[in-house]
Amino acid sequence: MSELNELYQQMILDHNRRPRNFRAIEAPSRVQEGYNPLCGDRLTLYVTLDGDIVADVAFQGSGCAISKASASLMTEALKGKRVDEARALFDRFHRMITTPPDQPVEDLGKLSVLAGVREFPTRVKCASLAWHTMKTAVADETAGPVTTE
Ligand code: ZN
């Protein structure tokens, strides 16, 4: 198990160092700010919708390794998905990182590298920031900035 944890840690560090889809999108369908005051993580999420398909998704911002890696992994996971699938994935991801550490969680592929935050309640907000921001970004009604508080 510790070897697996090490592998997961490597992946998080890699996504932190070289975040995927770390850029602005010109003329996106949606732009949404997200902020986690507990840690100071900030991000701007850009989404291009083609009908109900997430055609492109990218982010910029600054924050801890967990928040950045989570946003990076999220953009990879969402591209090409339908909006309702993106929302369903939010629910599954959120469940994964809020299930007590002694209970089994669903395998979410690459996203499972973040399951370890379950053991660190303050880190849950770092890992979920991008996802909360995405959920608001693809919502039908417009809203103000997302904070995790
Ligand atoms: Zn953080």
Backbone and ligand atoms as CSV (ligand in chain L), in Angstrom:
chain,resi,resn,atom,element,x,y,z
A,1,MET,N,N,0.830,-1.210,0.000
A,1,MET,CA,C,0.000,0.000,0.000
A,1,MET,C,C,0.862,1.257,0.000
A,2,SER,N,N,1.991,1.225,0.760
A,2,SER,CA,C,2.812,2.437,0.819
A,2,SER,C,C,3.460,2.704,-0.536
A,3,GLU,N,N,3.725,1.621,-1.284
A,3,GLU,CA,C,4.285,1.799,-2.621
A,3,GLU,C,C,3.275,2.500,-3.520
A,4,LEU,N,N,2.020,2.093,-3.360
A,4,LEU,CA,C,0.949,2.702,-4.136
A,4,LEU,C,C,0.822,4.183,-3.777
A,5,ASN,N,N,0.889,4.450,-2.473
A,5,ASN,CA,C,0.816,5.842,-2.036
A,5,ASN,C,C,1.923,6.674,-2.654
A,6,GLU,N,N,3.094,6.054,-2.752
A,6,GLU,CA,C,4.228,6.769,-3.313
A,6,GLU,C,C,3.992,7.087,-4.789
A,7,LEU,N,N,3.417,6.110,-5.482
A,7,LEU,CA,C,3.091,6.305,-6.895
A,7,LEU,C,C,2.081,7.446,-7.042
A,8,TYR,N,N,1.089,7.439,-6.177
A,8,TYR,CA,C,0.074,8.488,-6.209
A,8,TYR,C,C,0.692,9.854,-5.941
A,9,GLN,N,N,1.605,9.868,-4.962
A,9,GLN,CA,C,2.257,11.127,-4.632
A,9,GLN,C,C,3.053,11.655,-5.815
A,10,GLN,N,N,3.723,10.721,-6.520
A,10,GLN,CA,C,4.489,11.111,-7.705
A,10,GLN,C,C,3.579,11.753,-8.747
A,11,MET,N,N,2.405,11.148,-8.940
A,11,MET,CA,C,1.475,11.669,-9.943
A,11,MET,C,C,0.974,13.050,-9.564
A,12,ILE,N,N,0.705,13.247,-8.271
A,12,ILE,CA,C,0.240,14.561,-7.814
A,12,ILE,C,C,1.336,15.600,-8.023
A,13,LEU,N,N,2.567,15.236,-7.673
A,13,LEU,CA,C,3.679,16.167,-7.846
A,13,LEU,C,C,3.897,16.490,-9.324
A,14,ASP,N,N,3.736,15.476,-10.172
A,14,ASP,CA,C,3.920,15.679,-11.606
A,14,ASP,C,C,2.864,16.635,-12.159
A,15,HIS,N,N,1.616,16.440,-11.740
A,15,HIS,CA,C,0.551,17.328,-12.219
A,15,HIS,C,C,0.698,18.729,-11.642
A,16,ASN,N,N,1.323,18.834,-10.468
A,16,ASN,CA,C,1.572,20.148,-9.890
A,16,ASN,C,C,2.671,20.881,-10.665
A,17,ARG,N,N,3.706,20.126,-11.021
A,17,ARG,CA,C,4.834,20.721,-11.743
A,17,ARG,C,C,4.456,21.059,-13.180
A,18,ARG,N,N,3.733,20.144,-13.813
A,18,ARG,CA,C,3.369,20.344,-15.217
A,18,ARG,C,C,1.855,20.192,-15.368
A,19,PRO,N,N,1.105,21.162,-14.839
A,19,PRO,CA,C,-0.358,21.016,-14.902
A,19,PRO,C,C,-0.860,20.957,-16.348
A,20,ARG,N,N,-1.788,20.030,-16.609
A,20,ARG,CA,C,-2.362,19.886,-17.951
A,20,ARG,C,C,-3.448,20.946,-18.129
A,21,ASN,N,N,-3.562,21.428,-19.359
A,21,ASN,CA,C,-4.605,22.421,-19.680
A,21,ASN,C,C,-4.496,23.675,-18.807
A,22,PHE,N,N,-3.260,24.042,-18.479
A,22,PHE,CA,C,-3.007,25.235,-17.674
A,22,PHE,C,C,-2.832,26.416,-18.619
A,23,ARG,N,N,-3.939,27.038,-18.974
A,23,ARG,CA,C,-3.943,28.134,-19.947
A,23,ARG,C,C,-5.299,28.797,-19.905
A,24,ALA,N,N,-5.365,29.964,-20.515
A,24,ALA,CA,C,-6.663,30.616,-20.669
A,24,ALA,C,C,-7.266,30.179,-21.991
A,25,ILE,N,N,-8.588,30.165,-22.082
A,25,ILE,CA,C,-9.262,29.916,-23.348
A,25,ILE,C,C,-9.825,31.252,-23.815
A,26,GLU,N,N,-9.534,31.574,-25.054
A,26,GLU,CA,C,-10.070,32.822,-25.593
A,26,GLU,C,C,-11.539,32.633,-25.926
A,27,ALA,N,N,-12.362,33.568,-25.500
A,27,ALA,CA,C,-13.800,33.504,-25.758
A,27,ALA,C,C,-14.422,32.181,-25.331
A,28,PRO,N,N,-14.264,31.799,-24.056
A,28,PRO,CA,C,-14.884,30.559,-23.572
A,28,PRO,C,C,-16.392,30.741,-23.391
A,29,SER,N,N,-17.127,29.643,-23.312
A,29,SER,CA,C,-18.567,29.731,-23.035
A,29,SER,C,C,-18.799,30.185,-21.601
A,30,ARG,N,N,-17.957,29.709,-20.715
A,30,ARG,CA,C,-18.099,30.031,-19.290
A,30,ARG,C,C,-16.728,30.314,-18.687
A,31,VAL,N,N,-16.698,31.295,-17.772
A,31,VAL,CA,C,-15.506,31.555,-16.968
A,31,VAL,C,C,-15.961,31.598,-15.521
A,32,GLN,N,N,-15.251,30.922,-14.665
A,32,GLN,CA,C,-15.661,30.908,-13.257
A,32,GLN,C,C,-14.434,30.992,-12.358
A,33,GLU,N,N,-14.515,31.888,-11.371
A,33,GLU,CA,C,-13.439,32.003,-10.383
A,33,GLU,C,C,-13.728,31.073,-9.210
A,34,GLY,N,N,-12.684,30.504,-8.651
A,34,GLY,CA,C,-12.832,29.697,-7.443
A,34,GLY,C,C,-11.768,30.082,-6.433
A,35,TYR,N,N,-12.110,30.033,-5.154
A,35,TYR,CA,C,-11.185,30.446,-4.102
A,35,TYR,C,C,-11.385,29.577,-2.867
A,36,ASN,N,N,-10.291,29.091,-2.335
A,36,ASN,CA,C,-10.328,28.322,-1.093
A,36,ASN,C,C,-9.565,29.111,-0.028
A,37,PRO,N,N,-10.285,29.919,0.779
A,37,PRO,CA,C,-9.614,30.803,1.742
A,37,PRO,C,C,-8.835,30.044,2.812
A,38,LEU,N,N,-9.214,28.802,3.054
A,38,LEU,CA,C,-8.550,28.004,4.083
A,38,LEU,C,C,-7.077,27.797,3.756
A,39,CYS,N,N,-6.776,27.678,2.463
A,39,CYS,CA,C,-5.415,27.367,2.032
A,39,CYS,C,C,-4.847,28.481,1.158
A,40,GLY,N,N,-5.733,29.297,0.567
A,40,GLY,CA,C,-5.285,30.357,-0.320
A,40,GLY,C,C,-5.251,29.944,-1.782
A,41,ASP,N,N,-5.863,28.807,-2.099
A,41,ASP,CA,C,-5.889,28.341,-3.499
A,41,ASP,C,C,-6.853,29.193,-4.310
A,42,ARG,N,N,-6.386,29.644,-5.462
A,42,ARG,CA,C,-7.232,30.415,-6.371
A,42,ARG,C,C,-7.140,29.828,-7.761
A,43,LEU,N,N,-8.276,29.785,-8.461
A,43,LEU,CA,C,-8.194,29.384,-9.860
A,43,LEU,C,C,-9.293,30.025,-10.680
A,44,THR,N,N,-9.003,30.161,-11.950
A,44,THR,CA,C,-9.989,30.612,-12.922
A,44,THR,C,C,-10.187,29.458,-13.881
A,45,LEU,N,N,-11.437,29.050,-14.027
A,45,LEU,CA,C,-11.746,27.910,-14.880
A,45,LEU,C,C,-12.427,28.407,-16.155
A,46,TYR,N,N,-11.961,27.923,-17.283
A,46,TYR,CA,C,-12.519,28.280,-18.584
A,46,TYR,C,C,-13.159,27.037,-19.199
A,47,VAL,N,N,-14.368,27.180,-19.677
A,47,VAL,CA,C,-15.065,26.041,-20.273
A,47,VAL,C,C,-15.638,26.453,-21.626
A,48,THR,N,N,-15.401,25.638,-22.625
A,48,THR,CA,C,-16.036,25.826,-23.922
A,48,THR,C,C,-17.053,24.707,-24.108
A,49,LEU,N,N,-18.299,25.081,-24.246
A,49,LEU,CA,C,-19.356,24.099,-24.450
A,49,LEU,C,C,-19.738,24.052,-25.919
A,50,ASP,N,N,-19.930,22.830,-26.415
A,50,ASP,CA,C,-20.455,22.637,-27.761
A,50,ASP,C,C,-21.767,21.895,-27.572
A,51,GLY,N,N,-22.861,22.634,-27.544
A,51,GLY,CA,C,-24.130,22.031,-27.145
A,51,GLY,C,C,-24.022,21.653,-25.682
A,52,ASP,N,N,-24.218,20.370,-25.380
A,52,ASP,CA,C,-24.062,19.955,-23.979
A,52,ASP,C,C,-22.780,19.149,-23.771
A,53,ILE,N,N,-21.818,19.333,-24.688
A,53,ILE,CA,C,-20.525,18.652,-24.568
A,53,ILE,C,C,-19.454,19.636,-24.080
A,54,VAL,N,N,-18.633,19.183,-23.144
A,54,VAL,CA,C,-17.498,19.986,-22.698
A,54,VAL,C,C,-16.403,19.830,-23.765
A,55,ALA,N,N,-16.370,20.770,-24.697
A,55,ALA,CA,C,-15.444,20.660,-25.825
A,55,ALA,C,C,-14.019,20.987,-25.393
A,56,ASP,N,N,-13.881,21.944,-24.472
A,56,ASP,CA,C,-12.554,22.309,-23.982
A,56,ASP,C,C,-12.702,22.830,-22.560
A,57,VAL,N,N,-11.707,22.557,-21.757
A,57,VAL,CA,C,-11.709,23.053,-20.380
A,57,VAL,C,C,-10.264,23.281,-19.968
A,58,ALA,N,N,-10.005,24.440,-19.356
A,58,ALA,CA,C,-8.648,24.805,-18.977
A,58,ALA,C,C,-8.707,25.669,-17.724
A,59,PHE,N,N,-7.561,25.840,-17.088
A,59,PHE,CA,C,-7.555,26.658,-15.867
A,59,PHE,C,C,-6.243,27.401,-15.712
A,60,GLN,N,N,-6.309,28.462,-14.903
A,60,GLN,CA,C,-5.113,29.175,-14.479
A,60,GLN,C,C,-5.275,29.483,-13.009
A,61,GLY,N,N,-4.195,29.762,-12.335
A,61,GLY,CA,C,-4.312,30.118,-10.935
A,61,GLY,C,C,-3.090,29.712,-10.157
A,62,SER,N,N,-3.174,29.885,-8.849
A,62,SER,CA,C,-2.070,29.516,-7.981
A,62,SER,C,C,-2.635,28.855,-6.743
A,63,GLY,N,N,-1.898,27.917,-6.233
A,63,GLY,CA,C,-2.365,27.214,-5.049
A,63,GLY,C,C,-1.417,26.083,-4.694
A,64,CYS,N,N,-1.830,25.285,-3.736
A,64,CYS,CA,C,-0.976,24.194,-3.274
A,64,CYS,C,C,-0.964,23.061,-4.316
A,65,ALA,N,N,-0.081,22.113,-4.110
A,65,ALA,CA,C,0.080,21.003,-5.057
A,65,ALA,C,C,-1.215,20.221,-5.235
A,66,ILE,N,N,-1.947,20.009,-4.152
A,66,ILE,CA,C,-3.184,19.229,-4.239
A,66,ILE,C,C,-4.210,19.943,-5.114
A,67,SER,N,N,-4.374,21.244,-4.902
A,67,SER,CA,C,-5.399,21.976,-5.649
A,67,SER,C,C,-5.058,22.026,-7.133
A,68,LYS,N,N,-3.782,22.203,-7.418
A,68,LYS,CA,C,-3.353,22.294,-8.812
A,68,LYS,C,C,-3.456,20.939,-9.510
A,69,ALA,N,N,-2.990,19.903,-8.825
A,69,ALA,CA,C,-3.051,18.560,-9.405
A,69,ALA,C,C,-4.494,18.147,-9.628
A,70,SER,N,N,-5.359,18.504,-8.692
A,70,SER,CA,C,-6.766,18.139,-8.819
A,70,SER,C,C,-7.399,18.840,-10.021
A,71,ALA,N,N,-7.094,20.121,-10.194
A,71,ALA,CA,C,-7.635,20.864,-11.335
A,71,ALA,C,C,-7.108,20.284,-12.645
A,72,SER,N,N,-5.815,19.946,-12.653
A,72,SER,CA,C,-5.188,19.378,-13.840
A,72,SER,C,C,-5.835,18.047,-14.219
A,73,LEU,N,N,-5.984,17.171,-13.228
A,73,LEU,CA,C,-6.602,15.859,-13.477
A,73,LEU,C,C,-8.061,16.018,-13.891
A,74,MET,N,N,-8.732,16.995,-13.317
A,74,MET,CA,C,-10.139,17.221,-13.649
A,74,MET,C,C,-10.302,17.633,-15.116
A,75,THR,N,N,-9.448,18.543,-15.578
A,75,THR,CA,C,-9.592,18.988,-16.967
A,75,THR,C,C,-9.386,17.813,-17.926
A,76,GLU,N,N,-8.435,16.933,-17.585
A,76,GLU,CA,C,-8.218,15.754,-18.428
A,76,GLU,C,C,-9.440,14.851,-18.437
A,77,ALA,N,N,-10.068,14.722,-17.259
A,77,ALA,CA,C,-11.191,13.789,-17.127
A,77,ALA,C,C,-12.461,14.318,-17.807
A,78,LEU,N,N,-12.582,15.628,-17.910
A,78,LEU,CA,C,-13.861,16.196,-18.365
A,78,LEU,C,C,-13.966,16.438,-19.863
A,79,LYS,N,N,-12.822,16.572,-20.509
A,79,LYS,CA,C,-12.865,16.940,-21.925
A,79,LYS,C,C,-13.617,15.895,-22.740
A,80,GLY,N,N,-14.604,16.356,-23.486
A,80,GLY,CA,C,-15.378,15.450,-24.326
A,80,GLY,C,C,-16.601,14.872,-23.632
A,81,LYS,N,N,-16.725,15.129,-22.323
A,81,LYS,CA,C,-17.876,14.592,-21.590
A,81,LYS,C,C,-19.100,15.500,-21.768
A,82,ARG,N,N,-20.281,14.900,-21.603
A,82,ARG,CA,C,-21.493,15.714,-21.567
A,82,ARG,C,C,-21.572,16.413,-20.219
A,83,VAL,N,N,-22.303,17.534,-20.188
A,83,VAL,CA,C,-22.424,18.300,-18.955
A,83,VAL,C,C,-23.032,17.446,-17.836
A,84,ASP,N,N,-24.023,16.633,-18.161
A,84,ASP,CA,C,-24.626,15.795,-17.106
A,84,ASP,C,C,-23.639,14.736,-16.610
A,85,GLU,N,N,-22.752,14.272,-17.507
A,85,GLU,CA,C,-21.714,13.330,-17.081
A,85,GLU,C,C,-20.688,14.029,-16.174
A,86,ALA,N,N,-20.397,15.285,-16.503
A,86,ALA,CA,C,-19.461,16.064,-15.686
A,86,ALA,C,C,-20.020,16.249,-14.280
A,87,ARG,N,N,-21.317,16.545,-14.208
A,87,ARG,CA,C,-21.963,16.703,-12.899
A,87,ARG,C,C,-21.950,15.391,-12.121
A,88,ALA,N,N,-22.208,14.291,-12.819
A,88,ALA,CA,C,-22.217,12.979,-12.159
A,88,ALA,C,C,-20.817,12.643,-11.646
A,89,LEU,N,N,-19.794,13.030,-12.430
A,89,LEU,CA,C,-18.419,12.765,-12.008
A,89,LEU,C,C,-18.066,13.614,-10.791
A,90,PHE,N,N,-18.581,14.844,-10.741
A,90,PHE,CA,C,-18.405,15.685,-9.549
A,90,PHE,C,C,-18.909,14.932,-8.318
A,91,ASP,N,N,-20.116,14.370,-8.424
A,91,ASP,CA,C,-20.716,13.665,-7.285
A,91,ASP,C,C,-19.862,12.467,-6.866
A,92,ARG,N,N,-19.378,11.710,-7.843
A,92,ARG,CA,C,-18.573,10.535,-7.536
A,92,ARG,C,C,-17.233,10.933,-6.922
A,93,PHE,N,N,-16.631,11.989,-7.481
A,93,PHE,CA,C,-15.346,12.463,-6.958
A,93,PHE,C,C,-15.512,12.976,-5.527
A,94,HIS,N,N,-16.579,13.756,-5.322
A,94,HIS,CA,C,-16.827,14.329,-4.006
A,94,HIS,C,C,-17.051,13.220,-2.976
A,95,ARG,N,N,-17.787,12.185,-3.389
A,95,ARG,CA,C,-18.034,11.069,-2.492
A,95,ARG,C,C,-16.704,10.380,-2.152
A,96,MET,N,N,-15.847,10.225,-3.171
A,96,MET,CA,C,-14.568,9.538,-2.952
A,96,MET,C,C,-13.724,10.250,-1.898
A,97,ILE,N,N,-13.651,11.592,-1.972
A,97,ILE,CA,C,-12.750,12.308,-1.057
A,97,ILE,C,C,-13.402,12.648,0.276
A,98,THR,N,N,-14.690,12.316,0.451
A,98,THR,CA,C,-15.328,12.593,1.739
A,98,THR,C,C,-15.751,11.310,2.457
A,99,THR,N,N,-15.455,10.150,1.857
A,99,THR,CA,C,-15.737,8.875,2.526
A,99,THR,C,C,-14.685,8.662,3.608
A,100,PRO,N,N,-15.095,8.235,4.819
A,100,PRO,CA,C,-14.100,7.998,5.883
A,100,PRO,C,C,-12.984,7.067,5.402
A,101,PRO,N,N,-11.735,7.347,5.826
A,101,PRO,CA,C,-10.572,6.602,5.329
A,101,PRO,C,C,-10.659,5.095,5.515
A,102,ASP,N,N,-11.443,4.629,6.508
A,102,ASP,CA,C,-11.492,3.183,6.749
A,102,ASP,C,C,-12.552,2.486,5.894
A,103,GLN,N,N,-13.203,3.248,5.017
A,103,GLN,CA,C,-14.215,2.625,4.171
A,103,GLN,C,C,-13.792,2.620,2.709
A,104,PRO,N,N,-14.203,1.587,1.968
A,104,PRO,CA,C,-13.782,1.484,0.563
A,104,PRO,C,C,-14.448,2.563,-0.293
A,105,VAL,N,N,-13.753,2.964,-1.343
A,105,VAL,CA,C,-14.314,3.938,-2.277
A,105,VAL,C,C,-14.285,3.381,-3.694
A,106,GLU,N,N,-15.101,3.959,-4.529
A,106,GLU,CA,C,-15.175,3.595,-5.934
A,106,GLU,C,C,-13.842,3.934,-6.604
A,107,ASP,N,N,-13.409,3.084,-7.534
A,107,ASP,CA,C,-12.188,3.362,-8.288
A,107,ASP,C,C,-12.518,4.354,-9.409
A,108,LEU,N,N,-11.914,5.525,-9.354
A,108,LEU,CA,C,-12.189,6.539,-10.381
A,108,LEU,C,C,-10.987,6.713,-11.305
A,109,GLY,N,N,-10.249,5.642,-11.524
A,109,GLY,CA,C,-9.119,5.699,-12.444
A,109,GLY,C,C,-8.058,6.665,-11.938
A,110,LYS,N,N,-7.572,7.523,-12.838
A,110,LYS,CA,C,-6.520,8.473,-12.474
A,110,LYS,C,C,-6.919,9.373,-11.317
A,111,LEU,N,N,-8.210,9.698,-11.251
A,111,LEU,CA,C,-8.678,10.602,-10.195
A,111,LEU,C,C,-8.490,9.985,-8.810
A,112,SER,N,N,-8.326,8.659,-8.770
A,112,SER,CA,C,-8.166,7.973,-7.488
A,112,SER,C,C,-6.878,8.365,-6.770
A,113,VAL,N,N,-5.935,8.983,-7.478
A,113,VAL,CA,C,-4.701,9.397,-6.811
A,113,VAL,C,C,-5.007,10.414,-5.708
A,114,LEU,N,N,-6.183,11.042,-5.791
A,114,LEU,CA,C,-6.539,12.051,-4.788
A,114,LEU,C,C,-7.352,11.483,-3.630
A,115,ALA,N,N,-7.618,10.183,-3.658
A,115,ALA,CA,C,-8.424,9.579,-2.588
A,115,ALA,C,C,-7.739,9.731,-1.229
A,116,GLY,N,N,-6.421,9.864,-1.231
A,116,GLY,CA,C,-5.662,9.978,0.013
A,116,GLY,C,C,-5.998,11.216,0.830
A,117,VAL,N,N,-6.578,12.239,0.207
A,117,VAL,CA,C,-6.907,13.454,0.965
A,117,VAL,C,C,-7.976,13.185,2.016
A,118,ARG,N,N,-8.661,12.032,1.912
A,118,ARG,CA,C,-9.678,11.684,2.908
A,118,ARG,C,C,-9.110,11.707,4.324
A,119,GLU,N,N,-7.807,11.416,4.401
A,119,GLU,CA,C,-7.180,11.362,5.727
A,119,GLU,C,C,-6.811,12.744,6.250
A,120,PHE,N,N,-6.966,13.763,5.403
A,120,PHE,CA,C,-6.596,15.119,5.787
A,120,PHE,C,C,-7.754,16.074,5.478
A,121,PRO,N,N,-8.692,16.204,6.439
A,121,PRO,CA,C,-9.922,16.966,6.181
A,121,PRO,C,C,-9.693,18.368,5.600
A,122,THR,N,N,-8.631,19.060,5.999
A,122,THR,CA,C,-8.426,20.408,5.467
A,122,THR,C,C,-8.033,20.352,3.992
A,123,ARG,N,N,-7.474,19.215,3.560
A,123,ARG,CA,C,-7.053,19.073,2.167
A,123,ARG,C,C,-8.217,18.746,1.232
A,124,VAL,N,N,-9.321,18.309,1.822
A,124,VAL,CA,C,-10.487,17.974,0.999
A,124,VAL,C,C,-10.926,19.195,0.197
A,125,LYS,N,N,-10.841,20.374,0.836
A,125,LYS,CA,C,-11.253,21.598,0.137
A,125,LYS,C,C,-10.293,21.966,-0.984
A,126,CYS,N,N,-9.019,21.668,-0.794
A,126,CYS,CA,C,-8.033,21.899,-1.857
A,126,CYS,C,C,-8.371,21.028,-3.072
A,127,ALA,N,N,-8.693,19.767,-2.785
A,127,ALA,CA,C,-8.956,18.811,-3.868
A,127,ALA,C,C,-10.294,19.075,-4.547
A,128,SER,N,N,-11.245,19.645,-3.816
A,128,SER,CA,C,-12.582,19.814,-4.389
A,128,SER,C,C,-12.804,21.188,-5.011
A,129,LEU,N,N,-11.863,22.129,-4.785
A,129,LEU,CA,C,-12.073,23.495,-5.285
A,129,LEU,C,C,-12.381,23.537,-6.780
A,130,ALA,N,N,-11.525,22.912,-7.585
A,130,ALA,CA,C,-11.726,22.948,-9.040
A,130,ALA,C,C,-13.073,22.344,-9.420
A,131,TRP,N,N,-13.473,21.300,-8.687
A,131,TRP,CA,C,-14.724,20.605,-9.003
A,131,TRP,C,C,-15.937,21.455,-8.668
A,132,HIS,N,N,-15.890,22.116,-7.498
A,132,HIS,CA,C,-16.993,23.026,-7.150
A,132,HIS,C,C,-17.087,24.155,-8.178
A,133,THR,N,N,-15.919,24.633,-8.593
A,133,THR,CA,C,-15.873,25.728,-9.563
A,133,THR,C,C,-16.466,25.266,-10.894
A,134,MET,N,N,-16.126,24.044,-11.292
A,134,MET,CA,C,-16.651,23.485,-12.543
A,134,MET,C,C,-18.168,23.344,-12.469
A,135,LYS,N,N,-18.655,22.864,-11.321
A,135,LYS,CA,C,-20.094,22.633,-11.181
A,135,LYS,C,C,-20.861,23.944,-11.359
A,136,THR,N,N,-20.314,25.014,-10.789
A,136,THR,CA,C,-20.943,26.321,-10.941
A,136,THR,C,C,-20.806,26.822,-12.375
A,137,ALA,N,N,-19.653,26.576,-12.980
A,137,ALA,CA,C,-19.402,27.055,-14.346
A,137,ALA,C,C,-20.402,26.479,-15.342
A,138,VAL,N,N,-20.758,25.217,-15.167
A,138,VAL,CA,C,-21.657,24.588,-16.144
A,138,VAL,C,C,-23.130,24.668,-15.711
A,139,ALA,N,N,-23.370,25.317,-14.566
A,139,ALA,CA,C,-24.762,25.478,-14.125
A,139,ALA,C,C,-25.490,26.409,-15.087
A,140,ASP,N,N,-26.785,26.273,-15.146
A,140,ASP,CA,C,-27.565,27.061,-16.095
A,140,ASP,C,C,-27.624,28.534,-15.717
A,141,GLU,N,N,-27.719,28.790,-14.415
A,141,GLU,CA,C,-27.792,30.188,-13.997
A,141,GLU,C,C,-26.407,30.693,-13.621
A,142,THR,N,N,-26.150,31.971,-13.836
A,142,THR,CA,C,-24.847,32.532,-13.505
A,142,THR,C,C,-24.767,32.794,-12.000
A,143,ALA,N,N,-23.578,32.739,-11.478
A,143,ALA,CA,C,-23.390,32.925,-10.039
A,143,ALA,C,C,-22.130,33.732,-9.796
A,144,GLY,N,N,-21.944,34.158,-8.564
A,144,GLY,CA,C,-20.738,34.880,-8.185
A,144,GLY,C,C,-19.574,33.920,-8.016
A,145,PRO,N,N,-18.426,34.425,-7.536
A,145,PRO,CA,C,-17.270,33.574,-7.348
A,145,PRO,C,C,-17.572,32.428,-6.378
A,146,VAL,N,N,-16.922,31.289,-6.613
A,146,VAL,CA,C,-17.084,30.120,-5.753
A,146,VAL,C,C,-16.037,30.187,-4.643
A,147,THR,N,N,-16.460,30.038,-3.397
A,147,THR,CA,C,-15.485,29.806,-2.341
A,147,THR,C,C,-15.877,28.514,-1.646
A,148,THR,N,N,-14.897,27.883,-1.051
A,148,THR,CA,C,-15.155,26.592,-0.413
A,148,THR,C,C,-15.716,26.784,0.992
A,149,GLU,N,N,-15.792,28.030,1.451
A,149,GLU,CA,C,-16.355,28.274,2.790
A,149,GLU,C,C,-17.861,28.364,2.726
L,1,ZN,ZN,ZN,-4.680,24.004,-0.968
